Amino acid sequence: MKRIVQLDGVRALAILAVFLHHALKLKMMWMGVDLFFILSGFLITGVLLNARRKTLGQYFSRFYERRARRILGPYILTLLVMSLFFGLAWARHWYVYILLTNLLLPLHIPHPVAFDPLWSLAVEEQFYLVWPFAVYFLSEKYLGRLAALLVVLAPVLRGVFHFHEHWAIYTLTPFRMDLLATGALLCLAYRHRRAAIERWGTRLGLILLLTGLAGLWILSRFGISTYGNTRVGNVLIYECALFSCLGVMLWALSGWKVALLRWRPLTYIGQISYTMYLVHLGVLTLIGTRFSPALTVVAGLTVTIAYASVSWYLFEKKLLSHSSPVTQAVPVH
């Protein structure tokens, strides 16, 4: 699958939404993470399908080597840099920071608030441990069926299981796997029905986006939110968010009126979005309440982009110098 430039713009929309959610406490902008998940499921599935022609050893070794090259460097650097400002107390639970950071919030494991966003990184990593095996050993037909099953199973699990707080539903992989699976299904559809997506994607995407947003508005009128932690809310809120994010993806893949998503400043933000995601809450925490909300956004975004840019050009780009263009396009947040 060739690089789809406008998906860098989608990635930028996702990180900017998450940033504004934390900077201004804007409701539902956390959906940027959901958009990241669908985008990641789409791109990772494409990369894996393209690699199936390789031998079993090459398939797994090259995939995990490239994922480690993309993820670990900026991640470890972020832990070190943030420790300069927030101390090393978090290291008492060092083992959680290996594939299990989505346990920090539901188990109330002490950590700097700057590390809150790391939960989604664990969801991605856990996905990487399982999905390559499914892609390699299943035909595309059965891979699609598996993805469809996961899309259905996740909301069922959110309705069946109930916890004292909302964090378990929000951060644990079984309850969020429908997003990654939706991305995988979209990848399969795009590979085999690209013409249909380019023809109908904009209209269907708009319908899904508006349906999702309308559903969220209606739920809010009844006082149903993620923090309310009700079974109904845990099923419907995340499904509405999925609809909205899938709508954005379909619009982007349709190629209609996507010049904004290909705008160079936006695609650049998409390119450095991984490190922006890793550090943005730490930056906002350090800025605190020193400025007005508007200045907080400007100052926080400026520092976040500056740090991510330095990291990209001096560190990450060199790590990725031997990776294929397609692999470099895959987002990890």
Legacy VTK file of the C-alpha trace (Angstrom):
# vtk DataFile Version 3.0
C-alpha trace
ASCII
DATASET POLYDATA
POINTS 333 float
0.000 0.000 0.000
1.496 3.329 -1.050
1.810 6.179 1.403
-1.466 8.094 1.639
-0.374 11.650 2.330
-3.672 12.887 3.741
-3.474 10.320 6.531
-0.630 12.393 7.979
-3.192 15.192 8.129
-5.625 12.871 9.912
-2.907 12.050 12.409
-2.399 15.783 12.960
-6.113 16.270 13.614
-5.931 13.472 16.177
-3.009 14.901 18.154
-4.422 18.431 18.034
-7.764 17.163 19.359
-6.056 15.370 22.252
-3.919 18.421 22.975
-6.954 20.712 23.130
-8.761 18.213 25.323
-5.991 18.425 27.906
-5.231 22.132 27.460
-8.808 23.441 27.581
-10.683 20.481 29.094
-12.824 20.286 25.963
-15.331 17.476 26.181
-15.111 14.583 23.728
-11.872 15.782 22.156
-10.353 12.658 23.687
-11.758 11.054 20.541
-8.461 12.001 18.948
-7.050 8.874 20.590
-9.814 6.795 19.004
-8.912 8.272 15.634
-5.294 7.291 16.260
-6.386 3.713 16.991
-8.429 3.343 13.799
-5.620 4.877 11.767
-3.090 2.551 13.360
-5.231 -0.530 12.745
-5.575 0.522 9.108
-1.880 1.136 8.483
-0.422 -1.711 10.529
-2.732 -4.218 8.841
-1.624 -2.911 5.452
2.046 -3.205 6.343
1.565 -6.750 7.628
-0.428 -7.869 4.600
2.277 -6.543 2.299
4.908 -8.451 4.287
3.180 -11.853 4.116
5.205 -12.795 1.058
8.320 -12.935 3.247
9.440 -16.019 5.151
8.015 -16.512 8.629
11.264 -15.426 10.278
11.664 -12.328 8.114
8.018 -11.376 8.561
8.146 -11.282 12.356
11.742 -10.138 12.848
11.448 -7.175 10.468
8.072 -6.098 11.820
9.119 -6.122 15.472
12.520 -4.623 14.713
10.883 -1.689 12.947
8.233 -1.260 15.617
10.936 -1.191 18.286
12.930 1.304 16.218
9.891 3.567 15.947
8.531 3.269 19.478
11.298 2.678 21.985
13.721 5.528 21.310
11.302 8.448 21.746
9.522 6.598 24.554
12.668 6.051 26.630
13.812 9.602 25.924
10.451 10.917 27.139
10.728 8.945 30.384
14.195 10.370 30.983
13.303 13.965 30.130
10.123 13.942 32.200
12.053 12.460 35.129
14.150 15.647 35.201
10.998 17.615 35.993
8.834 15.122 37.885
11.376 12.932 39.631
12.059 9.187 39.554
9.429 7.956 42.002
7.534 6.395 39.104
10.463 3.998 38.530
9.449 2.002 41.609
6.879 0.470 39.302
9.230 0.222 36.316
7.748 -3.107 35.191
4.432 -1.431 34.345
6.182 0.722 31.752
6.909 -2.370 29.668
3.713 -3.066 27.701
1.412 -2.386 30.678
1.038 1.375 31.027
-2.718 1.025 30.493
-2.817 -0.353 34.052
-1.568 2.904 35.604
-4.947 4.615 35.809
-7.325 1.730 36.623
-5.010 0.338 39.336
-4.107 3.786 40.707
-0.404 3.085 40.399
1.441 6.273 41.456
2.867 8.144 38.472
3.316 11.703 37.236
0.210 13.067 35.547
2.462 13.667 32.541
2.440 9.903 31.972
-1.348 9.586 31.773
-1.386 9.415 27.938
0.927 6.388 27.933
-2.070 4.069 28.388
-2.827 4.161 24.671
0.746 3.186 23.854
0.225 -0.045 25.804
-2.989 -0.780 23.880
-1.048 -0.418 20.628
1.812 -2.584 21.848
-0.527 -5.324 23.020
-2.177 -5.182 19.603
1.251 -5.646 18.006
1.837 -8.787 20.044
-1.262 -10.504 18.651
-2.305 -9.049 15.326
0.794 -10.008 13.256
0.041 -13.676 13.968
-3.569 -13.289 12.825
-2.524 -11.542 9.619
0.121 -14.107 8.761
-1.788 -17.293 9.462
-5.325 -16.319 8.384
-6.592 -15.710 4.894
-7.929 -12.210 4.267
-11.451 -13.642 4.358
-11.041 -15.040 7.856
-8.977 -12.067 8.963
-11.938 -9.881 8.076
-14.274 -12.153 10.018
-11.994 -12.000 13.041
-11.846 -8.212 12.860
-15.640 -8.023 12.555
-15.973 -10.288 15.597
-13.729 -7.996 17.626
-15.736 -4.952 16.531
-18.875 -6.604 17.918
-17.242 -8.176 20.978
-15.742 -5.002 22.459
-19.041 -3.151 23.068
-20.548 -6.382 24.408
-17.715 -6.594 26.933
-18.203 -2.938 27.853
-21.849 -3.682 28.564
-21.273 -6.911 30.482
-18.370 -5.852 32.687
-18.690 -2.985 35.113
-16.054 -1.439 37.352
-16.051 1.039 40.195
-14.382 3.657 37.984
-14.471 4.365 34.270
-10.724 4.000 33.749
-10.774 0.236 33.177
-13.253 0.543 30.297
-11.388 3.524 28.897
-7.848 2.133 28.939
-7.871 -1.677 28.816
-7.389 -3.319 25.433
-10.362 -5.741 25.398
-12.751 -2.804 25.748
-11.030 -0.685 23.062
-10.060 -3.307 20.500
-13.029 -2.472 18.273
-11.200 0.660 17.106
-8.088 -1.194 15.957
-10.256 -3.911 14.416
-12.305 -1.271 12.593
-9.076 0.071 11.122
-8.161 -3.445 10.005
-11.547 -3.914 8.326
-11.179 -0.559 6.626
-7.765 -1.631 5.342
-9.199 -4.803 3.823
-12.039 -2.830 2.254
-9.638 -0.259 0.827
-7.432 -2.935 -0.708
-10.315 -4.651 -2.476
-12.986 -1.943 -2.826
-10.947 1.204 -3.216
-13.078 2.533 -6.056
-16.212 2.183 -3.938
-14.588 4.020 -1.027
-13.415 6.811 -3.304
-16.927 7.112 -4.733
-19.026 6.764 -1.592
-16.562 7.400 1.226
-17.286 11.103 1.553
-21.053 10.681 1.801
-20.896 7.662 4.080
-18.193 9.321 6.141
-20.304 12.445 6.616
-23.299 10.344 7.647
-21.220 8.414 10.190
-19.570 11.567 11.518
-22.874 13.382 12.004
-24.570 10.286 13.419
-21.808 9.847 15.963
-21.793 13.505 16.980
-25.594 13.590 17.201
-25.551 10.474 19.356
-22.999 12.034 21.701
-25.076 15.211 21.967
-28.239 13.243 22.757
-26.435 11.186 25.381
-25.092 14.354 26.982
-28.646 15.731 27.213
-29.476 12.736 29.385
-26.378 13.272 31.509
-24.620 10.199 30.127
-20.838 10.589 29.948
-17.716 8.449 30.241
-17.209 9.729 33.781
-20.757 8.619 34.629
-19.530 5.050 34.125
-22.879 3.440 33.321
-23.283 0.296 31.254
-25.369 2.125 28.668
-22.870 4.949 28.456
-19.916 2.583 28.221
-21.508 0.928 25.209
-23.023 3.873 23.374
-20.514 6.675 23.967
-17.592 4.718 22.581
-19.653 3.485 19.639
-20.627 7.054 18.778
-16.975 8.036 18.965
-16.082 5.111 16.695
-18.699 6.204 14.141
-17.374 9.767 14.118
-13.729 8.745 13.753
-14.542 6.191 11.062
-16.375 8.960 9.225
-13.229 11.091 9.232
-11.174 8.168 7.930
-13.608 7.445 5.110
-13.549 11.077 4.056
-9.742 11.076 4.033
-9.552 7.854 2.011
-12.161 9.069 -0.474
-9.709 11.734 -1.597
-12.468 14.333 -2.062
-11.671 17.853 -0.864
-8.743 16.672 1.250
-6.383 19.526 0.376
-6.467 20.632 4.024
-5.237 17.218 5.123
-2.360 17.505 2.644
-1.424 21.009 3.793
2.268 20.881 4.627
2.078 22.373 8.156
-0.599 19.838 9.042
1.225 16.856 7.546
4.366 17.955 9.395
2.494 17.891 12.696
1.254 14.436 11.730
4.831 13.367 11.091
5.989 14.350 14.577
2.710 13.487 16.309
4.054 10.467 18.203
6.500 12.495 20.269
3.992 15.336 20.565
1.587 12.863 22.108
4.209 11.518 24.499
5.199 14.918 25.924
2.229 17.250 25.494
0.611 16.649 28.880
3.943 17.033 30.639
4.438 20.364 28.890
0.955 21.529 29.839
1.493 20.394 33.435
4.709 22.399 33.681
3.035 25.482 32.214
0.200 25.088 34.714
-2.086 28.085 35.155
0.479 30.772 34.442
-1.338 32.020 31.357
-4.830 32.581 30.060
-6.395 29.588 28.287
-5.519 31.010 24.871
-1.903 31.673 25.816
-1.680 28.250 27.437
-2.638 26.650 24.131
-0.157 28.780 22.176
2.710 28.313 24.631
2.014 24.634 25.200
1.671 23.829 21.511
4.802 25.822 20.638
6.945 24.023 23.211
5.467 20.638 22.308
6.101 21.100 18.579
9.586 22.445 19.231
10.537 19.467 21.401
9.036 16.972 18.951
10.838 18.654 16.045
14.217 18.470 17.757
13.556 14.849 18.648
12.530 14.065 15.073
15.500 15.632 13.296
18.238 14.771 15.783
17.039 11.372 16.936
13.982 9.683 15.441
14.731 10.327 11.773
18.119 8.679 12.148
16.573 5.666 13.850
14.137 5.312 10.969
16.681 5.897 8.218
16.662 2.213 7.261
12.881 1.779 7.451
10.635 1.700 4.403
8.444 4.750 3.633
5.302 2.744 4.402
6.575 1.736 7.828
7.512 5.332 8.625
3.942 6.340 7.841
2.498 4.085 10.545
1.442 6.061 13.622
2.127 5.184 17.187
0.848 7.619 19.760
LINES 1 334
333 0 1 2 3 4 5 6 7 8 9 10 11 12 13 14 15 16 17 18 19 20 21 22 23 24 25 26 27 28 29 30 31 32 33 34 35 36 37 38 39 40 41 42 43 44 45 46 47 48 49 50 51 52 53 54 55 56 57 58 59 60 61 62 63 64 65 66 67 68 69 70 71 72 73 74 75 76 77 78 79 80 81 82 83 84 85 86 87 88 89 90 91 92 93 94 95 96 97 98 99 100 101 102 103 104 105 106 107 108 109 110 111 112 113 114 115 116 117 118 119 120 121 122 123 124 125 126 127 128 129 130 131 132 133 134 135 136 137 138 139 140 141 142 143 144 145 146 147 148 149 150 151 152 153 154 155 156 157 158 159 160 161 162 163 164 165 166 167 168 169 170 171 172 173 174 175 176 177 178 179 180 181 182 183 184 185 186 187 188 189 190 191 192 193 194 195 196 197 198 199 200 201 202 203 204 205 206 207 208 209 210 211 212 213 214 215 216 217 218 219 220 221 222 223 224 225 226 227 228 229 230 231 232 233 234 235 236 237 238 239 240 241 242 243 244 245 246 247 248 249 250 251 252 253 254 255 256 257 258 259 260 261 262 263 264 265 266 267 268 269 270 271 272 273 274 275 276 277 278 279 280 281 282 283 284 285 286 287 288 289 290 291 292 293 294 295 296 297 298 299 300 301 302 303 304 305 306 307 308 309 310 311 312 313 314 315 316 317 318 319 320 321 322 323 324 325 326 327 328 329 330 331 332
